[in-house]
């Protein structure tokens, strides 16, 4: 499973940590039937009967009937400060890798490889 960040936290903002809170993430959260090019957005929700129980839903329509309500926030995974710093350094290489197509200009692959090496 690959988790990604939608909202990048500001360096000066303190993250609120709720003791005892936990999140349920279905094992198939990244799997969608073949042919779905634009899957629905995943929904981070909190349980109505237990405010410390969060769940990531694959389909927004499942939230209410499961006894949860959407938080309005995005889930990007859990990162320690050192993991976050490594991830930020990798962003240019990830973007460069995604930009490589079958008909790119000469030297595009070399440029992408240079970004990847610099991120390590």
Backbone as CSV, one residue per row, in Angstrom:
resi,resn,N_x,N_y,N_z,CA_x,CA_y,CA_z,C_x,C_y,C_z
1,UNK,0.840,-1.182,0.000,0.000,0.000,0.000,0.876,1.232,0.000
2,UNK,0.509,2.214,-0.775,1.249,3.470,-0.833,0.367,4.566,-0.263
3,UNK,0.868,5.290,0.711,0.153,6.433,1.267,0.847,7.692,0.786
4,UNK,0.106,8.727,0.557,0.690,9.960,0.074,0.106,11.136,0.836
5,UNK,0.792,12.242,0.750,0.373,13.439,1.475,-0.431,14.349,0.569
6,UNK,-1.519,14.844,1.089,-2.317,15.808,0.346,-2.076,17.197,0.931
7,UNK,-1.988,17.275,2.229,-1.746,18.552,2.891,-0.382,18.490,3.556
8,UNK,0.490,19.375,3.182,1.839,19.401,3.736,1.837,20.309,4.961
9,UNK,2.213,19.781,6.118,2.200,20.624,7.320,3.267,21.708,7.265
10,UNK,2.939,22.845,7.808,3.900,23.948,7.889,4.941,23.616,8.956
11,UNK,6.163,24.035,8.743,7.253,23.723,9.670,7.009,24.332,11.055
12,UNK,6.324,25.466,11.118,6.149,26.152,12.393,4.904,25.686,13.156
13,UNK,4.111,24.827,12.568,2.867,24.389,13.197,3.127,23.160,14.056
14,UNK,2.647,23.195,15.302,2.745,22.022,16.171,1.612,21.063,15.814
15,UNK,1.934,19.794,15.761,0.924,18.793,15.455,0.231,18.399,16.744
16,UNK,-1.089,18.374,16.733,-1.845,17.933,17.896,-1.877,16.407,17.899
17,UNK,-1.527,15.823,19.014,-1.547,14.378,19.163,-2.581,14.035,20.213
18,UNK,-3.527,13.180,19.854,-4.579,12.783,20.780,-4.210,11.438,21.392
19,UNK,-3.851,11.414,22.673,-3.476,10.151,23.311,-4.599,9.123,23.211
20,UNK,-4.233,7.894,22.858,-5.202,6.808,22.789,-5.954,6.706,21.476
21,UNK,-5.770,7.672,20.587,-6.460,7.621,19.300,-5.792,6.587,18.410
22,UNK,-6.581,5.945,17.555,-6.040,4.959,16.637,-6.836,4.990,15.331
23,UNK,-6.239,4.454,14.287,-6.886,4.469,12.978,-6.952,3.063,12.404
24,UNK,-8.076,2.758,11.830,-8.307,1.474,11.168,-8.170,1.711,9.666
25,UNK,-7.263,0.959,9.045,-7.033,1.102,7.609,-7.264,-0.255,6.956
26,UNK,-8.289,-0.384,6.128,-8.551,-1.660,5.474,-7.362,-2.087,4.602
27,UNK,-7.100,-3.397,4.577,-5.970,-3.918,3.805,-6.118,-3.649,2.317
28,UNK,-7.349,-3.510,1.839,-7.572,-3.302,0.403,-7.810,-1.834,0.043
29,UNK,-7.353,-0.932,0.873,-7.649,0.496,0.675,-7.160,1.027,-0.674
30,UNK,-6.121,0.445,-1.238,-5.575,0.941,-2.504,-6.066,0.141,-3.703
31,UNK,-6.852,-0.905,-3.466,-7.319,-1.757,-4.557,-8.674,-1.295,-5.068
32,UNK,-8.773,-1.119,-6.376,-10.029,-0.779,-7.023,-10.206,-1.717,-8.211
33,UNK,-11.439,-1.982,-8.602,-11.662,-2.858,-9.751,-10.945,-2.332,-11.002
34,UNK,-10.503,-3.251,-11.838,-9.846,-2.877,-13.092,-10.818,-2.057,-13.920
35,UNK,-10.303,-0.996,-14.509,-11.136,-0.142,-15.354,-11.575,1.146,-14.677
36,UNK,-11.383,1.256,-13.366,-11.724,2.506,-12.678,-10.514,3.425,-12.775
37,UNK,-10.642,4.445,-13.629,-9.531,5.371,-13.830,-9.493,6.469,-12.786
38,UNK,-10.629,6.809,-12.240,-10.716,7.904,-11.283,-11.458,7.415,-10.035
39,UNK,-10.735,6.731,-9.118,-11.420,6.199,-7.931,-11.925,7.324,-7.035
40,UNK,-12.963,7.046,-6.254,-13.477,8.079,-5.348,-12.431,8.426,-4.295
41,UNK,-12.503,9.624,-3.746,-11.523,10.014,-2.728,-11.714,9.188,-1.455
42,UNK,-10.614,8.797,-0.857,-10.684,8.097,0.424,-11.143,9.100,1.484
43,UNK,-11.883,8.608,2.461,-12.453,9.494,3.480,-11.960,9.100,4.855
44,UNK,-11.349,10.046,5.555,-10.950,9.835,6.941,-12.135,10.220,7.816
45,UNK,-12.590,9.264,8.630,-13.782,9.500,9.456,-13.513,9.093,10.894
46,UNK,-14.356,9.620,11.789,-14.256,9.306,13.213,-15.561,8.634,13.645
47,UNK,-15.430,7.654,14.513,-16.577,6.894,14.998,-17.467,7.793,15.866
48,UNK,-18.774,7.711,15.647,-19.711,8.532,16.416,-19.771,8.101,17.882
49,UNK,-19.543,6.806,18.161,-19.638,6.322,19.541,-18.287,6.270,20.255
50,UNK,-17.174,6.430,19.520,-15.837,6.400,20.114,-14.951,7.420,19.404
51,UNK,-14.830,8.624,19.960,-14.098,9.696,19.279,-12.595,9.452,19.120
52,UNK,-12.080,8.355,19.662,-10.657,8.038,19.479,-10.451,6.995,18.376
53,UNK,-11.539,6.510,17.799,-11.484,5.503,16.742,-11.699,6.179,15.390
54,UNK,-10.654,6.166,14.577,-10.708,6.729,13.234,-10.664,5.583,12.228
55,UNK,-11.200,5.813,11.068,-11.155,4.795,10.014,-11.022,5.477,8.667
56,UNK,-10.223,4.875,7.811,-10.067,5.364,6.451,-10.996,4.546,5.568
57,UNK,-11.923,5.210,4.898,-12.901,4.542,4.056,-12.529,4.678,2.590
58,UNK,-12.684,3.581,1.881,-12.401,3.552,0.450,-13.493,4.293,-0.331
59,UNK,-14.724,4.122,0.108,-15.866,4.739,-0.567,-16.600,5.665,0.403
60,UNK,-16.788,6.934,0.026,-17.458,7.900,0.915,-18.868,7.472,1.337
61,UNK,-19.561,6.722,0.484,-20.929,6.299,0.809,-20.988,5.322,1.982
62,UNK,-19.868,4.690,2.320,-19.851,3.707,3.410,-19.716,4.339,4.792
63,UNK,-19.338,5.585,4.852,-19.019,6.239,6.125,-20.216,6.298,7.064
64,UNK,-21.298,6.879,6.632,-22.467,7.111,7.489,-23.093,5.811,7.977
65,UNK,-23.261,4.852,7.079,-23.927,3.599,7.472,-23.070,2.747,8.415
66,UNK,-21.764,3.049,8.508,-20.884,2.324,9.430,-20.832,2.985,10.813
67,UNK,-21.570,4.091,10.983,-21.581,4.768,12.279,-20.435,5.757,12.449
68,UNK,-19.891,6.243,11.358,-18.799,7.214,11.391,-19.254,8.518,10.767
69,UNK,-18.457,9.551,10.978,-18.706,10.813,10.289,-17.377,11.351,9.758
70,UNK,-17.402,11.947,8.563,-16.167,12.454,7.956,-15.523,13.532,8.821
71,UNK,-14.200,13.550,8.834,-13.471,14.566,9.595,-13.211,15.813,8.761
72,UNK,-13.252,15.663,7.442,-12.904,16.783,6.569,-11.400,16.909,6.392
73,UNK,-10.644,15.983,6.984,-9.188,16.008,6.878,-8.727,14.886,5.945
74,UNK,-7.513,15.010,5.453,-6.916,13.977,4.611,-5.941,13.163,5.434
75,UNK,-5.824,11.893,5.100,-4.879,11.029,5.793,-3.680,10.819,4.900
76,UNK,-2.499,11.148,5.405,-1.282,11.002,4.614,-0.308,10.022,5.212
77,UNK,-0.676,9.318,6.240,0.228,8.378,6.878,0.825,8.990,8.134
78,UNK,1.666,8.237,8.779,2.320,8.703,9.994,3.810,8.784,9.709
79,UNK,4.379,9.929,9.920,5.794,10.153,9.616,6.509,10.714,10.835
80,UNK,7.662,10.167,11.123,8.513,10.763,12.150,9.212,11.946,11.492
81,UNK,9.811,12.853,12.263,10.521,13.976,11.649,11.612,13.520,10.672
82,UNK,12.336,12.453,10.998,13.399,12.007,10.082,12.799,11.401,8.812
83,UNK,11.690,10.655,8.932,11.031,10.115,7.742,10.504,11.247,6.865
84,UNK,9.916,12.256,7.502,9.374,13.393,6.756,10.497,14.088,5.979
85,UNK,11.636,14.317,6.621,12.754,14.984,5.949,13.244,14.179,4.752
86,UNK,13.315,12.847,4.879,13.720,12.004,3.752,12.687,12.073,2.634
87,UNK,11.409,12.062,2.994,10.344,12.128,1.999,10.416,13.437,1.210
88,UNK,10.609,14.538,1.901,10.677,15.848,1.240,11.829,15.879,0.240
89,UNK,12.970,15.287,0.587,14.112,15.257,-0.330,13.821,14.425,-1.574
90,UNK,12.929,13.436,-1.448,12.626,12.558,-2.572,11.608,13.139,-3.545
91,UNK,10.874,14.160,-3.156,9.802,14.686,-3.997,10.286,15.050,-5.403
92,UNK,11.397,15.785,-5.579,11.826,16.100,-6.949,12.085,14.849,-7.793
93,UNK,12.679,13.819,-7.190,12.948,12.611,-7.975,11.660,11.876,-8.310
94,UNK,10.683,11.887,-7.411,9.402,11.239,-7.708,8.692,11.956,-8.852
95,UNK,8.730,13.271,-8.831,8.109,14.044,-9.896,8.834,13.795,-11.216
96,UNK,10.157,13.776,-11.168,10.936,13.528,-12.382,10.632,12.146,-12.945
97,UNK,10.532,11.148,-12.078,10.252,9.790,-12.540,8.886,9.712,-13.209
98,UNK,7.883,10.359,-12.625,6.544,10.351,-13.206,6.503,11.070,-14.548
99,UNK,7.402,12.022,-14.757,7.403,12.813,-15.980,7.995,12.062,-17.169
100,UNK,8.682,10.966,-16.916,9.320,10.235,-18.004,8.266,9.451,-18.775
101,UNK,8.191,9.704,-20.060,7.267,8.981,-20.925,8.043,8.353,-22.067
102,UNK,7.346,7.715,-22.938,8.006,7.056,-24.054,8.516,8.005,-25.109
103,UNK,8.094,9.253,-25.098,8.490,10.194,-26.145,9.100,11.473,-25.569
104,UNK,9.839,11.337,-24.478,10.455,12.509,-23.864,11.665,12.978,-24.653
105,UNK,12.044,14.174,-24.381,13.188,14.778,-25.053,14.461,14.028,-24.706
106,UNK,15.468,14.102,-25.559,16.745,13.454,-25.253,17.318,13.997,-23.937
107,UNK,17.811,13.127,-23.106,18.418,13.528,-21.841,17.468,13.521,-20.665
108,UNK,16.175,13.303,-20.902,15.196,13.328,-19.807,15.479,12.220,-18.794
109,UNK,15.836,11.048,-19.274,16.124,9.931,-18.369,17.353,10.239,-17.520
110,UNK,18.395,10.801,-18.126,19.595,11.156,-17.367,19.271,12.183,-16.289
111,UNK,18.453,13.153,-16.628,18.061,14.181,-15.661,17.280,13.563,-14.501
112,UNK,16.355,12.667,-14.802,15.576,12.010,-13.751,16.480,11.175,-12.853
113,UNK,17.415,10.458,-13.446,18.326,9.635,-12.649,19.199,10.503,-11.741
114,UNK,19.584,11.666,-12.222,20.379,12.593,-11.406,19.571,13.026,-10.178
115,UNK,18.270,13.350,-10.367,17.406,13.732,-9.241,17.280,12.573,-8.245
116,UNK,17.116,11.371,-8.771,16.956,10.214,-7.901,18.211,9.987,-7.058
117,UNK,19.368,10.098,-7.687,20.633,9.910,-6.952,20.826,10.986,-5.883
118,UNK,20.438,12.219,-6.199,20.581,13.315,-5.233,19.673,13.144,-4.030
119,UNK,18.551,12.456,-4.198,17.589,12.288,-3.105,18.044,11.243,-2.092
120,UNK,18.986,10.408,-2.481,19.442,9.334,-1.560,20.332,9.840,-0.491
